[in-house]
Amino acid sequence: MEFIDTLVMGKPAWMWAIFMTIVVILLAVDLGLFHRKAREIGVRESLLLSAFYITIGLAFGVWVWINIGPTSGKEYLTGFLVEKTLSMDNIFVMSLIFTYFGIPRIYQHRVLFYGILGVILLRGIVIALGAWLVASFHWVLYIFALLLIFTGIKMLLPGDDEPDIEDNFALRIMRRFLRITPKLHGQRFFIRQPDDKTGKILTWVTPLFVAMILIEIVDVIFALDSIPAIFAITTDTFVVYTSNIFAILGLRALYFALAAVIDRFAYLKPALAMILVFIGSKIFVADLAGWEKFPSSVSLSVTVALIAGGILYSLWRTQRDDEPPSTNDKVHNAKPGDV
Protein backbone atom coordinates (compact mmCIF):
# COMPACT_ATOMS: atom_id res chain seq x y z
CA MET A 1 0.00 0.00 0.00
CA GLU A 2 2.95 2.32 0.53
CA PHE A 3 3.69 2.21 -3.20
CA ILE A 4 0.24 3.67 -3.98
CA ASP A 5 1.08 6.84 -2.06
CA THR A 6 4.67 7.05 -3.35
CA LEU A 7 5.28 10.33 -5.15
CA VAL A 8 6.08 9.97 -8.85
CA MET A 9 7.09 13.30 -10.44
CA GLY A 10 5.28 15.19 -7.72
CA LYS A 11 2.03 13.19 -7.65
CA PRO A 12 0.97 9.95 -5.86
CA ALA A 13 1.47 6.77 -7.88
CA TRP A 14 -2.27 6.01 -7.73
CA MET A 15 -3.03 9.13 -9.76
CA TRP A 16 -0.63 8.03 -12.49
CA ALA A 17 -2.10 4.51 -12.31
CA ILE A 18 -5.64 5.83 -12.87
CA PHE A 19 -4.48 7.92 -15.83
CA MET A 20 -2.52 5.08 -17.47
CA THR A 21 -5.40 2.63 -16.92
CA ILE A 22 -7.81 4.95 -18.73
CA VAL A 23 -5.36 5.37 -21.63
CA VAL A 24 -4.74 1.60 -21.96
CA ILE A 25 -8.49 0.85 -21.88
CA LEU A 26 -9.20 3.49 -24.55
CA LEU A 27 -6.47 2.15 -26.85
CA ALA A 28 -7.51 -1.48 -26.29
CA VAL A 29 -11.17 -0.74 -27.01
CA ASP A 30 -10.25 1.32 -30.07
CA LEU A 31 -8.08 -1.35 -31.72
CA GLY A 32 -9.55 -4.53 -30.24
CA LEU A 33 -13.26 -3.74 -30.44
CA PHE A 34 -13.97 -1.03 -33.00
CA HIS A 35 -11.15 -1.41 -35.52
CA ARG A 36 -9.94 -5.01 -35.51
CA LYS A 37 -10.37 -5.11 -39.28
CA ALA A 38 -9.28 -2.45 -41.74
CA ARG A 39 -12.25 -0.34 -42.82
CA GLU A 40 -12.94 3.19 -43.88
CA ILE A 41 -14.11 5.52 -41.12
CA GLY A 42 -16.97 7.80 -42.11
CA VAL A 43 -17.44 11.42 -41.11
CA ARG A 44 -20.37 10.65 -38.78
CA GLU A 45 -18.40 7.99 -36.88
CA SER A 46 -15.41 10.33 -36.75
CA LEU A 47 -17.48 13.13 -35.24
CA LEU A 48 -18.97 10.78 -32.64
CA LEU A 49 -15.54 9.36 -31.71
CA SER A 50 -14.06 12.85 -31.56
CA ALA A 51 -16.89 14.02 -29.28
CA PHE A 52 -16.30 10.94 -27.11
CA TYR A 53 -12.55 11.59 -26.72
CA ILE A 54 -13.12 15.29 -26.03
CA THR A 55 -15.70 14.36 -23.36
CA ILE A 56 -13.25 11.93 -21.73
CA GLY A 57 -10.50 14.58 -21.81
CA LEU A 58 -12.74 17.24 -20.27
CA ALA A 59 -14.07 14.78 -17.67
CA PHE A 60 -10.50 14.02 -16.60
CA GLY A 61 -9.99 17.77 -16.26
CA VAL A 62 -12.94 17.86 -13.85
CA TRP A 63 -11.33 14.99 -11.93
CA VAL A 64 -8.07 16.97 -11.74
CA TRP A 65 -10.05 20.01 -10.55
CA ILE A 66 -11.67 17.99 -7.73
CA ASN A 67 -8.64 15.95 -6.63
CA ILE A 68 -5.76 18.38 -7.10
CA GLY A 69 -7.46 21.76 -6.94
CA PRO A 70 -9.22 24.45 -9.03
CA THR A 71 -5.93 26.02 -10.17
CA SER A 72 -4.62 22.72 -11.54
CA GLY A 73 -8.02 22.04 -13.11
CA LYS A 74 -7.98 25.36 -14.97
CA GLU A 75 -4.37 24.79 -16.06
CA TYR A 76 -5.27 21.33 -17.34
CA LEU A 77 -8.23 22.66 -19.35
CA THR A 78 -6.11 25.48 -20.79
CA GLY A 79 -3.38 23.04 -21.82
CA PHE A 80 -5.94 20.62 -23.25
CA LEU A 81 -7.54 23.35 -25.39
CA VAL A 82 -4.19 24.72 -26.60
CA GLU A 83 -2.98 21.23 -27.55
CA LYS A 84 -6.25 20.49 -29.38
CA THR A 85 -5.87 23.70 -31.35
CA LEU A 86 -2.22 23.03 -32.15
CA SER A 87 -3.23 19.60 -33.48
CA MET A 88 -5.08 21.32 -36.34
CA ASP A 89 -1.69 21.90 -38.00
CA ASN A 90 -0.85 18.22 -37.37
CA ILE A 91 -4.00 17.22 -39.24
CA PHE A 92 -3.05 19.38 -42.23
CA VAL A 93 0.43 17.82 -42.48
CA MET A 94 -0.95 14.29 -41.96
CA SER A 95 -3.31 14.87 -44.86
CA LEU A 96 -0.37 15.93 -47.05
CA ILE A 97 1.58 12.79 -46.10
CA PHE A 98 -1.32 10.44 -46.81
CA THR A 99 -1.99 12.18 -50.13
CA TYR A 100 1.68 12.03 -51.15
CA PHE A 101 1.90 8.26 -50.59
CA GLY A 102 -1.57 7.61 -51.99
CA ILE A 103 -2.74 5.87 -48.81
CA PRO A 104 -6.50 5.21 -48.91
CA ARG A 105 -8.71 6.07 -45.92
CA ILE A 106 -9.22 2.35 -45.17
CA TYR A 107 -5.56 2.02 -44.07
CA GLN A 108 -5.08 5.45 -42.50
CA HIS A 109 -6.47 4.44 -39.10
CA ARG A 110 -3.77 1.77 -38.66
CA VAL A 111 -1.03 4.31 -39.34
CA LEU A 112 -2.55 6.84 -36.94
CA PHE A 113 -3.18 4.26 -34.20
CA TYR A 114 0.39 3.01 -34.05
CA GLY A 115 1.57 6.56 -34.55
CA ILE A 116 -0.32 7.55 -31.38
CA LEU A 117 1.45 4.79 -29.42
CA GLY A 118 4.77 6.28 -30.46
CA VAL A 119 3.55 9.78 -29.63
CA ILE A 120 2.63 8.73 -26.07
CA LEU A 121 6.17 7.45 -25.54
CA LEU A 122 7.93 10.35 -27.29
CA ARG A 123 5.85 13.02 -25.55
CA GLY A 124 6.65 11.34 -22.23
CA ILE A 125 10.38 11.59 -22.96
CA VAL A 126 10.16 15.22 -24.14
CA ILE A 127 7.98 16.27 -21.19
CA ALA A 128 10.28 14.52 -18.69
CA LEU A 129 13.25 16.35 -20.23
CA GLY A 130 11.35 19.65 -20.11
CA ALA A 131 10.36 19.08 -16.48
CA TRP A 132 13.97 18.36 -15.55
CA LEU A 133 15.17 21.50 -17.34
CA VAL A 134 12.55 23.70 -15.64
CA ALA A 135 13.29 22.20 -12.21
CA SER A 136 17.07 22.54 -12.64
CA PHE A 137 17.19 25.85 -14.50
CA HIS A 138 14.17 28.06 -13.85
CA TRP A 139 15.32 30.57 -16.47
CA VAL A 140 14.46 27.97 -19.14
CA LEU A 141 10.84 29.11 -18.73
CA TYR A 142 11.81 32.51 -20.12
CA ILE A 143 13.42 30.82 -23.14
CA PHE A 144 10.20 28.83 -23.63
CA ALA A 145 8.22 32.07 -23.38
CA LEU A 146 10.40 33.88 -25.94
CA LEU A 147 10.16 30.85 -28.25
CA LEU A 148 6.36 30.96 -28.06
CA ILE A 149 6.24 34.71 -28.74
CA PHE A 150 8.60 34.31 -31.71
CA THR A 151 6.59 31.36 -33.09
CA GLY A 152 3.30 33.23 -32.69
CA ILE A 153 4.60 36.34 -34.46
CA LYS A 154 6.06 34.20 -37.25
CA MET A 155 2.66 32.51 -37.73
CA LEU A 156 1.02 35.93 -38.10
CA LEU A 157 3.41 36.96 -40.87
CA PRO A 158 2.60 36.09 -44.52
CA GLY A 159 4.64 33.64 -46.56
CA ASP A 160 4.15 30.43 -44.53
CA ASP A 161 4.83 27.86 -47.27
CA GLU A 162 3.21 24.43 -47.54
CA PRO A 163 5.58 21.64 -46.41
CA ASP A 164 7.40 19.87 -49.26
CA ILE A 165 7.10 16.12 -48.57
CA GLU A 166 9.29 15.13 -51.52
CA ASP A 167 12.22 17.19 -50.26
CA ASN A 168 11.79 16.11 -46.63
CA PHE A 169 15.15 15.27 -45.03
CA ALA A 170 13.81 12.27 -43.07
CA LEU A 171 12.25 10.81 -46.22
CA ARG A 172 15.54 11.16 -48.11
CA ILE A 173 17.37 9.36 -45.29
CA MET A 174 14.83 6.51 -45.26
CA ARG A 175 15.05 6.13 -49.03
CA ARG A 176 18.82 5.90 -48.74
CA PHE A 177 19.03 3.29 -45.96
CA LEU A 178 15.76 1.32 -46.24
CA ARG A 179 14.36 -0.94 -48.94
CA ILE A 180 10.96 0.62 -49.66
CA THR A 181 8.40 -1.10 -51.86
CA PRO A 182 7.07 1.07 -54.70
CA LYS A 183 3.45 0.30 -53.79
CA LEU A 184 1.27 -0.57 -50.81
CA HIS A 185 0.74 -4.16 -49.64
CA GLY A 186 -2.58 -3.84 -47.86
CA GLN A 187 -2.16 -2.65 -44.27
CA ARG A 188 1.22 -4.32 -43.82
CA PHE A 189 4.25 -2.35 -42.63
CA PHE A 190 6.83 -4.99 -43.64
CA ILE A 191 6.97 -7.60 -46.38
CA ARG A 192 9.35 -10.34 -47.46
CA GLN A 193 10.04 -10.41 -51.20
CA PRO A 194 12.97 -11.03 -53.61
CA ASP A 195 15.45 -8.31 -54.51
CA ASP A 196 15.17 -7.28 -58.17
CA LYS A 197 18.94 -7.50 -58.70
CA THR A 198 20.02 -10.56 -56.67
CA GLY A 199 16.77 -12.50 -56.37
CA LYS A 200 17.49 -12.98 -52.64
CA ILE A 201 14.48 -12.85 -50.29
CA LEU A 202 14.78 -9.69 -48.18
CA THR A 203 12.67 -7.67 -45.77
CA TRP A 204 11.16 -4.51 -47.27
CA VAL A 205 9.21 -1.69 -45.66
CA THR A 206 6.04 -0.43 -47.29
CA PRO A 207 4.97 3.19 -47.89
CA LEU A 208 2.52 2.69 -45.01
CA PHE A 209 5.44 2.28 -42.59
CA VAL A 210 7.28 5.28 -44.07
CA ALA A 211 4.14 7.42 -43.64
CA MET A 212 3.89 6.35 -39.98
CA ILE A 213 7.54 7.31 -39.32
CA LEU A 214 7.03 10.71 -40.97
CA ILE A 215 3.94 11.33 -38.83
CA GLU A 216 5.97 10.47 -35.70
CA ILE A 217 8.65 12.95 -36.79
CA VAL A 218 6.00 15.61 -37.48
CA ASP A 219 4.69 15.18 -33.93
CA VAL A 220 8.16 15.65 -32.46
CA ILE A 221 8.50 18.86 -34.48
CA PHE A 222 5.11 20.12 -33.34
CA ALA A 223 6.05 19.21 -29.76
CA LEU A 224 8.64 21.99 -29.97
CA ASP A 225 5.65 24.37 -29.91
CA SER A 226 3.21 22.51 -27.68
CA ILE A 227 5.61 21.48 -24.90
CA PRO A 228 6.93 25.04 -24.26
CA ALA A 229 3.31 26.24 -24.43
CA ILE A 230 2.07 23.87 -21.75
CA PHE A 231 5.10 24.50 -19.51
CA ALA A 232 4.40 28.22 -19.82
CA ILE A 233 0.90 27.44 -18.50
CA THR A 234 1.98 25.12 -15.67
CA THR A 235 5.10 23.33 -14.45
CA ASP A 236 3.09 20.48 -12.89
CA THR A 237 4.37 17.44 -14.81
CA PHE A 238 1.17 15.47 -14.17
CA VAL A 239 -1.01 18.23 -15.62
CA VAL A 240 1.40 18.76 -18.53
CA TYR A 241 1.51 15.08 -19.55
CA THR A 242 -2.16 14.19 -19.01
CA SER A 243 -3.50 17.25 -20.86
CA ASN A 244 -1.15 16.52 -23.77
CA ILE A 245 -2.02 12.82 -24.03
CA PHE A 246 -5.79 13.25 -23.70
CA ALA A 247 -5.70 15.91 -26.42
CA ILE A 248 -3.64 13.62 -28.69
CA LEU A 249 -5.74 10.48 -28.08
CA GLY A 250 -8.62 12.00 -30.01
CA LEU A 251 -6.39 13.18 -32.84
CA ARG A 252 -7.21 10.18 -35.08
CA ALA A 253 -10.95 10.75 -34.83
CA LEU A 254 -10.47 14.49 -35.28
CA TYR A 255 -8.37 13.83 -38.40
CA PHE A 256 -11.08 11.78 -40.14
CA ALA A 257 -13.70 14.34 -39.17
CA LEU A 258 -11.78 17.43 -40.30
CA ALA A 259 -9.31 16.33 -43.01
CA ALA A 260 -11.84 17.00 -45.76
CA VAL A 261 -12.91 20.40 -44.39
CA ILE A 262 -9.65 21.69 -42.88
CA ASP A 263 -9.78 24.70 -45.22
CA ARG A 264 -12.93 25.87 -43.42
CA PHE A 265 -10.73 26.65 -40.38
CA ALA A 266 -8.21 28.77 -42.26
CA TYR A 267 -8.60 31.67 -39.82
CA LEU A 268 -7.98 29.53 -36.75
CA LYS A 269 -4.23 29.85 -37.31
CA PRO A 270 -4.09 33.60 -36.45
CA ALA A 271 -6.09 32.82 -33.29
CA LEU A 272 -3.57 30.13 -32.38
CA ALA A 273 -0.71 32.54 -33.06
CA MET A 274 -2.26 35.07 -30.67
CA ILE A 275 -2.68 32.31 -28.04
CA LEU A 276 1.03 31.46 -28.28
CA VAL A 277 2.00 35.13 -27.96
CA PHE A 278 -0.35 35.54 -24.98
CA ILE A 279 0.93 32.43 -23.18
CA GLY A 280 4.53 33.49 -23.76
CA SER A 281 3.90 37.06 -22.65
CA LYS A 282 2.03 36.23 -19.43
CA ILE A 283 5.23 34.95 -17.79
CA PHE A 284 6.82 38.39 -18.21
CA VAL A 285 3.56 40.16 -17.24
CA ALA A 286 3.42 38.16 -14.00
CA ASP A 287 7.00 39.16 -13.16
CA LEU A 288 6.39 42.84 -13.91
CA ALA A 289 3.18 42.84 -11.86
CA GLY A 290 4.89 41.11 -8.95
CA TRP A 291 2.57 38.10 -9.10
CA GLU A 292 3.73 34.66 -8.04
CA LYS A 293 1.80 33.26 -10.98
CA PHE A 294 -0.43 34.62 -13.75
CA PRO A 295 -4.12 34.02 -12.82
CA SER A 296 -5.21 30.65 -14.22
CA SER A 297 -8.80 31.90 -14.65
CA VAL A 298 -7.62 34.67 -16.97
CA SER A 299 -5.45 32.23 -18.96
CA LEU A 300 -8.38 29.86 -19.47
CA SER A 301 -10.81 32.66 -20.35
CA VAL A 302 -8.50 34.28 -22.92
CA THR A 303 -7.66 30.88 -24.49
CA VAL A 304 -11.35 29.92 -24.81
CA ALA A 305 -12.24 33.34 -26.24
CA LEU A 306 -9.49 33.27 -28.87
CA ILE A 307 -10.24 29.69 -29.96
CA ALA A 308 -13.99 30.32 -30.14
CA GLY A 309 -13.42 33.57 -32.02
CA GLY A 310 -11.09 31.88 -34.51
CA ILE A 311 -13.54 29.03 -35.17
CA LEU A 312 -16.59 31.27 -35.54
CA TYR A 313 -14.79 33.78 -37.77
CA SER A 314 -13.39 30.95 -39.93
CA LEU A 315 -16.83 29.39 -40.43
CA TRP A 316 -18.43 32.77 -41.18
CA ARG A 317 -15.68 33.93 -43.55
CA THR A 318 -15.38 30.65 -45.52
CA GLN A 319 -19.16 30.37 -45.82
CA ARG A 320 -19.24 33.93 -47.11
CA ASP A 321 -16.47 33.16 -49.64
CA ASP A 322 -18.41 30.09 -50.86
CA GLU A 323 -21.61 32.05 -51.50
CA PRO A 324 -22.36 32.65 -55.20
CA PRO A 325 -22.13 36.30 -56.27
CA SER A 326 -25.38 38.24 -56.15
CA THR A 327 -27.08 39.65 -59.24
CA ASN A 328 -25.73 43.11 -58.43
CA ASP A 329 -22.19 41.70 -58.20
CA LYS A 330 -22.61 40.04 -61.59
CA VAL A 331 -23.77 43.29 -63.14
CA HIS A 332 -21.01 45.25 -61.41
CA ASN A 333 -18.33 42.78 -62.58
CA ALA A 334 -19.72 42.36 -66.09
CA LYS A 335 -17.37 43.10 -68.95
CA PRO A 336 -18.33 45.02 -72.10
CA GLY A 337 -20.12 42.68 -74.44
CA ASP A 338 -21.25 40.26 -71.68
CA VAL A 339 -24.79 41.66 -71.73
Disulfide bonds with the S-S distance in Angstrom:
none
